[in-house]
Amino acid sequence: MAALGKVLVVGGSVGGMSCAIRLRRSGIAVDLIDIDPDWRTYGAGITITGPTLRALKTLGVLEQVKELGAVWSGAKVFNQAGELLEELSIPPLGPDLPGTGGIMRPVLHKILSTRTLDAGTNVRLGLAVSGLEQHADRVEVHFSDATRGAYDLVVGADGIFSDMRARVFPGAAKPRFTGQVIYRIVAERPAGFDRTHFFMGRDMKVGFNPVSPTHMYMYLLYADPANPRLDPKDMPRLLHQKMAGFGGIVPQVRETVLGANAHTINYRALDVQMLPRPWYRGRVLLIGDAAHATTPHLASGAGMAIEDGIVLAEELDRGGALPAVLERFTERRFERCRLVVENSVQLGQIEMSHGSTAEHGRLMTETLAALCEPI
């Protein structure tokens, strides 16, 4: 393998933790830093596609995800009134893999953070990078607590609004708003709810996914080009209004929204970022949302970040000079991640323009099928 003494991972996200776990399996010393002193994560649930389940299996955490989350193998598509339009089958990628799954984001974070620590990663919290000095054989890193460290490789996994991207690629474009926004909230699973439900309105889409044996998460996606900044105290009322007119299981969840704690409702604009290749400069590499942030249309953002960490370690295991390793990493990752970002944006554009539902379904089916191919 490439001779690396120590790697710094910046960002204790899903991608950063996955990278650290897989690098430690290869025997590489890893420091991981995160700016949050409490190493928290925010958000409601997360959908886990077959390829992401495959990646989680590679990390050795699939059984915990299945135990604490939920898995299933199908979806139901309804119109806005709640009339069933179509039932979809989601076949697994292998005999030991579920078709798809879901889990609460904090639960997945706990699984991965525990594995990160158990793997022997040196985790330092409440810390950021304040400066980088690249040399031929190392990177000198200045930290926000006035300490320094020398590393053979630095991996930036600090999210869509990445400070590392701004440092390494100061001319890179900023994340771009797509024109859509999303609400998410967690609710109890009704009797008989055991798979994805989609409710397709003309101007918005509501979806439900199981995330535990007892709960599901709901998202409501719609176009709002003004990209308003909402006061959290107004979110229950605004979400309640948006849910009006939907049938099926939507009304019973809607009844709970006005009484919900505003901080349990997650609202955000959908931004994207696709950094041109290469994603590295010298001995600093960007992965995950720092390089390729996407929308949730293909439920693959977290999966792509997890795969990044796995592929980086695999290419280091193959050996060679570091520039060759990072170039091979780029070859394996760029087009796959670009496919996710660009097709997710296209799916959103079809929704916002009231385009063909058949074209929407075709694009989603073909893209998900492509992602099922080996990495």
Secondary structure in CASP SS format (residue, H / E / C, confidence):
PFRMAT SS
TARGET T0000
AUTHOR 0000-0000-0000
METHOD secondary structure of the structure
MODEL  1
M C 1.00
A C 1.00
A C 1.00
L C 1.00
G C 1.00
K E 1.00
V E 1.00
L E 1.00
V E 1.00
V E 1.00
G C 1.00
G C 1.00
S C 1.00
V H 1.00
G H 1.00
G H 1.00
M H 1.00
S H 1.00
C H 1.00
A H 1.00
I H 1.00
R H 1.00
L H 1.00
R H 1.00
R H 1.00
S C 1.00
G C 1.00
I C 1.00
A E 1.00
V E 1.00
D E 1.00
L E 1.00
I E 1.00
D E 1.00
I C 1.00
D C 1.00
P C 1.00
D C 1.00
W C 1.00
R C 1.00
T C 1.00
Y C 1.00
G C 1.00
A C 1.00
G E 1.00
I E 1.00
T E 1.00
I E 1.00
T C 1.00
G H 1.00
P H 1.00
T H 1.00
L H 1.00
R H 1.00
A H 1.00
L H 1.00
K H 1.00
T H 1.00
L H 1.00
G C 1.00
V C 1.00
L H 1.00
E H 1.00
Q H 1.00
V H 1.00
K H 1.00
E H 1.00
L H 1.00
G C 1.00
A E 1.00
V E 1.00
W E 1.00
S C 1.00
G E 1.00
A E 1.00
K E 1.00
V E 1.00
F E 1.00
N E 1.00
Q C 1.00
A C 1.00
G C 1.00
E C 1.00
L E 1.00
L E 1.00
E E 1.00
E E 1.00
L E 1.00
S E 1.00
I C 1.00
P C 1.00
P C 1.00
L C 1.00
G C 1.00
P C 1.00
D C 1.00
L C 1.00
P C 1.00
G C 1.00
T E 1.00
G E 1.00
G E 1.00
I E 1.00
M E 1.00
R H 1.00
P H 1.00
V H 1.00
L H 1.00
H H 1.00
K H 1.00
I H 1.00
L H 1.00
S H 1.00
T H 1.00
R H 1.00
T H 1.00
L H 1.00
D H 1.00
A C 1.00
G C 1.00
T C 1.00
N E 1.00
V E 1.00
R E 1.00
L E 1.00
G C 1.00
L C 1.00
A C 1.00
V E 1.00
S E 1.00
G E 1.00
L E 1.00
E E 1.00
Q E 1.00
H C 1.00
A C 1.00
D C 1.00
R C 1.00
V E 1.00
E E 1.00
V E 1.00
H E 1.00
F E 1.00
S C 1.00
D C 1.00
A C 1.00
T C 1.00
R E 1.00
G E 1.00
A E 1.00
Y E 1.00
D C 1.00
L E 1.00
V E 1.00
V E 1.00
G E 1.00
A C 1.00
D C 1.00
G C 1.00
I C 1.00
F C 1.00
S C 1.00
D H 1.00
M H 1.00
R H 1.00
A H 1.00
R H 1.00
V H 1.00
F C 1.00
P C 1.00
G C 1.00
A C 1.00
A C 1.00
K C 1.00
P C 1.00
R E 1.00
F E 1.00
T E 1.00
G E 1.00
Q E 1.00
V E 1.00
I E 1.00
Y E 1.00
R E 1.00
I E 1.00
V E 1.00
A E 1.00
E E 1.00
R C 1.00
P C 1.00
A C 1.00
G C 1.00
F C 1.00
D C 1.00
R C 1.00
T E 1.00
H E 1.00
F E 1.00
F E 1.00
M E 1.00
G C 1.00
R C 1.00
D C 1.00
M E 1.00
K E 1.00
V E 1.00
G E 1.00
F E 1.00
N E 1.00
P E 1.00
V C 1.00
S C 1.00
P C 1.00
T C 1.00
H E 1.00
M E 1.00
Y E 1.00
M E 1.00
Y E 1.00
L E 1.00
L E 1.00
Y E 1.00
A E 1.00
D C 1.00
P C 1.00
A C 1.00
N C 1.00
P C 1.00
R C 1.00
L C 1.00
D C 1.00
P H 1.00
K H 1.00
D H 1.00
M H 1.00
P H 1.00
R H 1.00
L H 1.00
L H 1.00
H H 1.00
Q H 1.00
K H 1.00
M C 1.00
A C 1.00
G C 1.00
F C 1.00
G C 1.00
G C 1.00
I C 1.00
V H 1.00
P H 1.00
Q H 1.00
V H 1.00
R H 1.00
E H 1.00
T H 1.00
V H 1.00
L C 1.00
G C 1.00
A C 1.00
N C 1.00
A H 1.00
H H 1.00
T H 1.00
I C 1.00
N E 1.00
Y E 1.00
R E 1.00
A E 1.00
L E 1.00
D E 1.00
V E 1.00
Q E 1.00
M E 1.00
L C 1.00
P C 1.00
R C 1.00
P C 1.00
W C 1.00
Y E 1.00
R E 1.00
G C 1.00
R C 1.00
V E 1.00
L E 1.00
L E 1.00
I C 1.00
G C 1.00
D H 1.00
A H 1.00
A H 1.00
H H 1.00
A E 1.00
T C 1.00
T C 1.00
P H 1.00
H H 1.00
L H 1.00
A C 1.00
S C 1.00
G H 1.00
A H 1.00
G H 1.00
M H 1.00
A H 1.00
I H 1.00
E H 1.00
D H 1.00
G H 1.00
I H 1.00
V H 1.00
L H 1.00
A H 1.00
E H 1.00
E H 1.00
L H 1.00
D H 1.00
R H 1.00
G C 1.00
G C 1.00
A C 1.00
L H 1.00
P H 1.00
A H 1.00
V H 1.00
L H 1.00
E H 1.00
R H 1.00
F H 1.00
T H 1.00
E H 1.00
R H 1.00
R H 1.00
F H 1.00
E H 1.00
R H 1.00
C H 1.00
R H 1.00
L H 1.00
V H 1.00
V H 1.00
E H 1.00
N H 1.00
S H 1.00
V H 1.00
Q H 1.00
L H 1.00
G H 1.00
Q H 1.00
I H 1.00
E H 1.00
M H 1.00
S C 1.00
H C 1.00
G C 1.00
S C 1.00
T H 1.00
A H 1.00
E H 1.00
H H 1.00
G H 1.00
R H 1.00
L H 1.00
M H 1.00
T H 1.00
E H 1.00
T H 1.00
L H 1.00
A H 1.00
A H 1.00
L H 1.00
C C 1.00
E C 1.00
P C 1.00
I C 1.00
END
